[in-house]
Amino acid sequence: MGRPWRAVEERVAVAEGPRGTPRHVACVMDGNGRWAAQRSLPRTAGHEAAEAAVIDTIEAAHGAGVEWLTLYAFSTENWGRPGGEVEFLMRLARRTVRRRALFLHARGIRCRFLGTGDPRIPPALARDMADLTELTRRNRRMTLTIALDHGGRRDIVEAARSLIRGGVPADQVTEHSFAGHLPHPDTPDVDLVIRTSGEQRISNFMLWQVAYAEWIFPGALWPDFRAADFRECLDTYRRRDRRFGGVRAPAASGKGPR
Protein backbone atom coordinates (compact mmCIF):
# COMPACT_ATOMS: atom_id res chain seq x y z
CA MET A 1 0.00 0.00 0.00
CA GLY A 2 1.20 3.56 -0.69
CA ARG A 3 1.96 5.96 2.11
CA PRO A 4 -0.86 8.29 3.22
CA TRP A 5 -0.65 11.53 1.23
CA ARG A 6 0.00 13.62 4.34
CA ALA A 7 3.22 11.70 5.00
CA VAL A 8 4.24 12.28 1.39
CA GLU A 9 3.62 16.02 1.73
CA GLU A 10 5.80 16.10 4.85
CA ARG A 11 8.62 14.32 2.98
CA VAL A 12 8.41 16.83 0.12
CA ALA A 13 8.54 19.73 2.57
CA VAL A 14 11.76 18.37 4.03
CA ALA A 15 13.29 17.52 0.65
CA GLU A 16 12.74 20.86 -1.04
CA GLY A 17 14.07 24.31 -0.40
CA PRO A 18 12.32 27.66 -0.83
CA ARG A 19 9.66 27.95 -3.57
CA GLY A 20 9.96 24.29 -4.52
CA THR A 21 13.69 24.43 -5.19
CA PRO A 22 15.15 20.90 -4.99
CA ARG A 23 17.38 20.43 -1.99
CA HIS A 24 19.79 18.07 -3.81
CA VAL A 25 20.53 18.28 -7.53
CA ALA A 26 22.88 15.88 -9.31
CA CYS A 27 24.28 16.26 -12.82
CA VAL A 28 25.50 13.55 -15.16
CA MET A 29 27.82 15.64 -17.31
CA ASP A 30 27.42 13.85 -20.64
CA GLY A 31 28.36 14.83 -24.18
CA ASN A 32 31.96 16.07 -24.06
CA GLY A 33 33.16 13.62 -26.69
CA ARG A 34 30.29 14.32 -29.07
CA TRP A 35 30.79 18.07 -28.63
CA ALA A 36 34.40 17.66 -29.74
CA ALA A 37 33.52 15.32 -32.61
CA GLN A 38 31.01 17.83 -34.01
CA ARG A 39 33.90 20.30 -34.26
CA SER A 40 36.44 17.79 -35.60
CA LEU A 41 38.44 18.20 -32.39
CA PRO A 42 40.02 15.55 -30.17
CA ARG A 43 37.90 14.26 -27.29
CA THR A 44 40.19 16.03 -24.84
CA ALA A 45 39.01 19.38 -26.24
CA GLY A 46 35.47 18.51 -25.17
CA HIS A 47 36.61 17.70 -21.64
CA GLU A 48 38.53 20.97 -21.48
CA ALA A 49 35.53 22.97 -22.71
CA ALA A 50 33.38 21.37 -20.00
CA GLU A 51 34.93 23.43 -17.21
CA ALA A 52 32.85 26.50 -18.15
CA ALA A 53 29.66 24.44 -17.80
CA VAL A 54 30.80 23.20 -14.39
CA ILE A 55 31.38 26.72 -13.09
CA ASP A 56 28.12 28.04 -14.56
CA THR A 57 26.19 25.18 -12.98
CA ILE A 58 27.79 25.71 -9.58
CA GLU A 59 27.02 29.43 -9.72
CA ALA A 60 23.42 28.79 -10.82
CA ALA A 61 22.80 26.19 -8.11
CA HIS A 62 24.38 28.42 -5.47
CA GLY A 63 22.28 31.39 -6.55
CA ALA A 64 19.05 29.36 -6.64
CA GLY A 65 19.44 28.15 -3.07
CA VAL A 66 20.23 24.53 -3.88
CA GLU A 67 21.81 23.07 -0.72
CA TRP A 68 23.53 20.02 -2.26
CA LEU A 69 25.00 19.69 -5.75
CA THR A 70 26.66 16.51 -6.99
CA LEU A 71 28.58 16.35 -10.29
CA TYR A 72 29.41 13.01 -11.92
CA ALA A 73 32.94 13.58 -13.18
CA PHE A 74 34.48 10.11 -13.56
CA SER A 75 33.00 6.66 -13.05
CA THR A 76 34.59 3.37 -12.11
CA GLU A 77 33.91 2.27 -15.68
CA ASN A 78 35.79 5.26 -17.10
CA TRP A 79 39.09 3.61 -16.14
CA GLY A 80 38.50 1.48 -19.23
CA ARG A 81 38.93 4.46 -21.57
CA PRO A 82 42.17 4.91 -23.56
CA GLY A 83 45.12 5.60 -21.27
CA GLY A 84 45.89 8.96 -22.82
CA GLU A 85 42.34 10.20 -22.24
CA VAL A 86 42.35 9.02 -18.62
CA GLU A 87 45.69 10.75 -17.99
CA PHE A 88 44.33 13.95 -19.50
CA LEU A 89 41.21 13.78 -17.31
CA MET A 90 43.32 13.33 -14.18
CA ARG A 91 45.50 16.32 -15.12
CA LEU A 92 42.41 18.38 -15.92
CA ALA A 93 40.81 17.46 -12.60
CA ARG A 94 43.92 18.55 -10.71
CA ARG A 95 44.18 21.81 -12.62
CA THR A 96 40.52 22.61 -11.99
CA VAL A 97 40.73 21.79 -8.29
CA ARG A 98 43.78 23.99 -7.82
CA ARG A 99 42.48 26.86 -9.92
CA ARG A 100 38.96 26.96 -8.45
CA ALA A 101 39.67 26.25 -4.78
CA LEU A 102 39.55 29.88 -3.61
CA PHE A 103 36.57 30.61 -5.88
CA LEU A 104 34.59 27.86 -4.15
CA HIS A 105 35.76 28.74 -0.66
CA ALA A 106 34.87 32.40 -1.09
CA ARG A 107 31.28 31.42 -1.86
CA GLY A 108 30.94 29.35 1.29
CA ILE A 109 30.77 26.07 -0.62
CA ARG A 110 31.82 22.89 1.14
CA CYS A 111 33.60 20.56 -1.27
CA ARG A 112 34.10 16.84 -1.03
CA PHE A 113 34.64 13.85 -3.28
CA LEU A 114 32.68 10.64 -3.80
CA GLY A 115 34.93 7.70 -4.62
CA THR A 116 37.01 5.11 -2.83
CA GLY A 117 40.44 6.42 -3.72
CA ASP A 118 41.54 4.03 -6.46
CA PRO A 119 45.34 3.73 -6.41
CA ARG A 120 45.36 4.78 -10.07
CA ILE A 121 44.38 8.31 -9.00
CA PRO A 122 47.64 10.31 -9.18
CA PRO A 123 48.97 11.07 -5.67
CA ALA A 124 49.24 14.79 -6.49
CA LEU A 125 45.54 14.92 -7.40
CA ALA A 126 44.61 12.96 -4.27
CA ARG A 127 46.51 15.51 -2.15
CA ASP A 128 44.83 18.46 -3.85
CA MET A 129 41.41 16.87 -3.34
CA ALA A 130 42.18 16.37 0.35
CA ASP A 131 43.40 19.96 0.63
CA LEU A 132 40.21 21.33 -0.95
CA THR A 133 38.08 19.20 1.35
CA GLU A 134 39.95 20.50 4.40
CA LEU A 135 39.91 24.14 3.22
CA THR A 136 36.14 24.18 2.79
CA ARG A 137 34.97 21.74 5.45
CA ARG A 138 33.36 24.42 7.65
CA ASN A 139 31.43 26.06 4.80
CA ARG A 140 27.67 25.68 4.85
CA ARG A 141 26.18 27.71 1.97
CA MET A 142 26.14 24.65 -0.30
CA THR A 143 27.77 21.23 -0.40
CA LEU A 144 29.43 20.39 -3.71
CA THR A 145 30.26 16.71 -4.17
CA ILE A 146 32.46 15.66 -7.07
CA ALA A 147 31.88 12.00 -7.94
CA LEU A 148 35.31 10.92 -9.14
CA ASP A 149 36.03 7.19 -9.36
CA HIS A 150 32.42 6.58 -8.35
CA GLY A 151 30.24 3.53 -8.92
CA GLY A 152 26.79 3.14 -7.42
CA ARG A 153 26.91 -0.66 -7.30
CA ARG A 154 30.29 -0.62 -5.62
CA ASP A 155 29.02 1.76 -2.95
CA ILE A 156 26.12 -0.59 -2.20
CA VAL A 157 28.43 -3.61 -2.02
CA GLU A 158 30.80 -1.78 0.31
CA ALA A 159 27.90 -0.74 2.56
CA ALA A 160 26.78 -4.39 2.78
CA ARG A 161 30.32 -5.47 3.64
CA SER A 162 30.48 -2.79 6.33
CA LEU A 163 27.27 -4.08 7.92
CA ILE A 164 28.60 -7.63 7.87
CA ARG A 165 31.93 -6.61 9.38
CA GLY A 166 30.02 -4.78 12.08
CA GLY A 167 28.11 -7.93 12.96
CA VAL A 168 24.70 -6.32 12.43
CA PRO A 169 22.00 -9.03 12.64
CA ALA A 170 20.01 -9.44 9.44
CA ASP A 171 16.72 -8.56 11.12
CA GLN A 172 18.20 -5.24 12.28
CA VAL A 173 19.18 -4.09 8.79
CA THR A 174 16.80 -1.35 7.68
CA GLU A 175 16.89 1.18 4.87
CA HIS A 176 18.01 3.77 7.40
CA SER A 177 20.80 1.67 8.88
CA PHE A 178 21.97 0.56 5.45
CA ALA A 179 22.14 4.15 4.20
CA GLY A 180 24.28 4.97 7.23
CA HIS A 181 27.03 2.75 5.80
CA LEU A 182 27.13 4.44 2.40
CA PRO A 183 29.83 7.05 1.67
CA HIS A 184 28.92 10.47 3.10
CA PRO A 185 25.82 9.18 4.91
CA ASP A 186 24.71 12.73 5.74
CA THR A 187 23.97 13.30 2.04
CA PRO A 188 20.20 13.60 1.47
CA ASP A 189 18.48 11.66 -1.29
CA VAL A 190 18.76 13.25 -4.72
CA ASP A 191 15.65 15.21 -5.71
CA LEU A 192 16.59 16.04 -9.29
CA VAL A 193 19.03 14.44 -11.73
CA ILE A 194 20.00 16.39 -14.85
CA ARG A 195 21.64 14.33 -17.59
CA THR A 196 22.76 16.37 -20.58
CA SER A 197 23.08 15.37 -24.25
CA GLY A 198 19.68 13.67 -24.42
CA GLU A 199 20.98 10.25 -23.33
CA GLN A 200 18.60 8.50 -20.91
CA ARG A 201 20.62 6.12 -18.75
CA ILE A 202 21.43 5.90 -15.03
CA SER A 203 25.05 4.85 -15.71
CA ASN A 204 25.64 3.36 -12.26
CA PHE A 205 25.24 6.78 -10.62
CA MET A 206 24.28 7.01 -6.92
CA LEU A 207 21.90 4.09 -7.32
CA TRP A 208 20.65 4.18 -3.74
CA GLN A 209 20.24 7.96 -3.51
CA VAL A 210 18.35 8.49 -6.79
CA ALA A 211 15.57 6.02 -5.97
CA TYR A 212 12.87 8.71 -6.06
CA ALA A 213 14.64 11.43 -8.00
CA GLU A 214 13.04 13.30 -10.85
CA TRP A 215 15.07 13.04 -14.08
CA ILE A 216 15.42 15.68 -16.78
CA PHE A 217 17.28 15.05 -20.04
CA PRO A 218 18.13 18.33 -21.78
CA GLY A 219 19.45 17.95 -25.31
CA ALA A 220 22.42 20.30 -24.83
CA LEU A 221 25.82 18.65 -24.76
CA TRP A 222 27.54 19.32 -21.45
CA PRO A 223 30.11 21.89 -22.72
CA ASP A 224 27.17 24.00 -23.99
CA PHE A 225 25.14 23.71 -20.77
CA ARG A 226 24.84 27.06 -18.99
CA ALA A 227 23.18 28.71 -16.00
CA ALA A 228 20.04 29.47 -18.00
CA ASP A 229 19.71 25.77 -18.87
CA PHE A 230 20.12 24.83 -15.22
CA ARG A 231 17.43 27.31 -14.17
CA GLU A 232 15.11 25.93 -16.85
CA CYS A 233 15.59 22.45 -15.38
CA LEU A 234 14.66 23.81 -11.95
CA ASP A 235 11.50 25.34 -13.41
CA THR A 236 10.59 22.00 -14.97
CA TYR A 237 11.17 20.26 -11.66
CA ARG A 238 8.88 22.71 -9.85
CA ARG A 239 6.06 21.76 -12.21
CA ARG A 240 6.43 18.06 -11.44
CA ASP A 241 4.03 16.33 -9.05
CA ARG A 242 6.17 14.24 -6.71
CA ARG A 243 4.15 11.53 -4.93
CA PHE A 244 6.82 9.04 -3.76
CA GLY A 245 4.49 6.15 -4.55
CA GLY A 246 1.55 7.75 -2.77
CA VAL A 247 -1.76 8.97 -4.20
CA ARG A 248 -2.95 12.52 -3.81
CA ALA A 249 -6.29 12.66 -2.04
CA PRO A 250 -8.98 14.11 -4.35
CA ALA A 251 -10.32 17.53 -3.43
CA ALA A 252 -13.72 17.45 -1.71
CA SER A 253 -16.36 18.37 -4.31
CA GLY A 254 -19.54 16.84 -2.96
CA LYS A 255 -19.94 14.83 -6.17
CA GLY A 256 -18.51 11.58 -4.93
CA PRO A 257 -15.83 9.50 -6.58
CA ARG A 258 -15.40 9.59 -10.36
N, C-alpha and C positions, 0 to 999 in steps of 0.2 A: 504494500500500500504506500502511496506517496505521503510525504509529510503534510500536516495541516498547513494551509496557506499562510497563517499568521507566523509560523516558524520560518517559513521561506522568506517572508518580508523582513523578519528580524535578521536573517543571514545576509540579505542584500544590503540592509542598512549598515551592517558591520563591514561588508566587503567593499563598499563604494565610498568615495570621497564626496566633496561638495558638488551639488548639482549633477549627481549621477556619474561623476568622474570615476573610472575604475581605479581601485586602490593599487593593483598590480598589473602592469602591462609587460608582455614579453614580445620580443621581435625575433623572428627567424629571418636573418639578413641574407636573402637569396637573390641571385641574379648577377653577381659580379662577373662571372665568366662569360655569360651571354652579352652583358653590356660591352665587354672588351671585344668579343667576336663581332658584334655589329659594327664596330669601328676598325676592324682588322688590326686589333692590338693584341699583345700577349695577355694571357689571363691575369698576370700580375698587375697589369695596368688597371683592371677592374677592381682588384683588391685595394690598390692604392687610392683609387677614386672614391672608395666606399667610406673613407674617413669623414668626409664632409657630411654624409648622411648620418653617420653615428653622432657627430656633434650636434647637428640640427635636431635629431630625435631626442637627444638628452636635454637640450635647451627647451624643446617643445613640451616634453613630459614634465620637466621642472616647473615651467611656467604655468602649466595646466593644473598643477597640484597633485600629480601622480606621486604616490609615496614610494612605490617600488617599481623599478624598471630593470628587466633582465634582457640582455642581448646575447644571442647565440652566435658566438664567434668561430668556434672550432669544435667539431664533434670527435668522439672516439673513432668514428669511421674515417674521418678526414686524414688520419695518419696513413691511409692507403693511397693518398694522392702522390703524384710524382715528387721525388725527393727535392727537386729544385723549388717547386711551388711551396712545399711545406717549409723549407728553410726561409723562403721569402716571407711567408706568413708569420713565422716566429720573429724575424727581424722587424717586420712591420708592427707587430704587437708590441715589441719592446720600445720601438720609436714612439708609438702613440702613447703608451703608458708614461714614458718619460716626458714627452712634450706636453701632455694634457693634465698632468698631476696637479699643478697649481690652479689651473682653470677649474677643475672639479672641486678641489678643496675650498676655493674662494666662494663657491656657490653652496657650500654646506652639504655637499653630496658625500655620503659614505660609500666607499667602493670596496668590493670584494669579488672573489673569483670562485666559480663553480667548476670543480674538476678535482681529480685525485692526485695530481702532481706526477704525471707520467715521467719517468726518467729521461724520456726523449725531449722534454721541454728544456731548452738551454738554461744552464744555471744562472746566467746573467738576467734572463727574462724572469725566472723564478724569484730572484732577489728583488727586482724592480716591482713585481707584483706584490711581494710581501711588504716592501717599503710603502707602496701606495695604500695598501690595506691599513698599515699602521698610521700613516699620516692622516687618514680620513676617518679613523674608527670612531671618533666622538661626534661626527657630523650626523645631523638628524633631519635635514630638509628633505632628502630623498636617499634611498638606497639603490645604488647601481650595481648590479651583479653581472659580471662578464662570464659567460659560460665558455670556458676554454678547456679543451680535453674533457668534454662532458658527454655522458651517455645516460639516458633515462633508465634503461634496463640495468645498467651496471649499478646505478645508485640504489635501485630497489634490491638487487642481489646483496649489495654491501649492507643495507639496512637489515635484511633478513639474517645475514651472518652475524651482525652486531647483536641482534636479539638472542640468537642461539648462544653466542659466546657469553652473554650476560645471564644465561640460564633462565630466561623468562618462560614460564609454563605456557603451553600452547593456548590454554583457555584464558590466559591473561593478555594475549595479543589482541589489541584493538586497532582501529584505524588511527586513533590518537596516539597510542603508544608506538605504533609502527612509524608514523610520521616523525616522531621524536628522534628516530635513528637515521633519518635522512640527512644529507649535508645541509647546513644552515637551517636547522629545524624551526627557527623563528620566522622563516619566510612564509608569508601567507599564500594561499592558493592563488593561482593566476586567474584574473578576471577576463583578460582580453589578450589573445595572441594575434599578432599581425605578421603575416608571412608575405613578403613581397614577391614579385615576378609572376604572380598568377598560379604558381604551383600549389597544389593542395595535398600536402603530406605532413605528417607529424614529425617524421625524421628523428625518432628516438629522443625527443626533446621534453624534459621535465614531465615524464609520463604520469607520475603520481599527481603533480601539482596542477596539471591542466585538465583534470577530470571533468570539471564543469565550466571550463573557459569558453567564452565566445571567440570565434575565429573569424578573421577578416582577411581576404586575399586580394589586396590591391595589385593591379597589373604592372605598376612601375617596377623596374629593376632597382635593386637596392641602391646603387650609386646615384640614381635619380630621385630617390625618396627624400622629401624635405619636410620641414615643419608643417607646412600647409597640409601635406598628405597625412601626417600624423594626426593633426587636429580633425581632419575629415573622418579618420577612423574612429576617433573619440565620439564624434557626432553620431556616426552610425551605431556605435555601441550604445549610446544613450537611448536610441530608438528601439533597441532590442527589449524583449520581454523575457527576463530571466526567471525561470520557475524552479530550477534545481530538482526536477522530477515531480514537483507538486502541480496542483491544478488551482488556478485562480477561482475563488468563489464568485459566482455570478452576482451581479448587482441586483438588489431587491427591486422588483418591478410590479409585483402584485399579479403578474400574469401566469405564474407557475413555470415549471420547467419547459424548455422547448425541445 
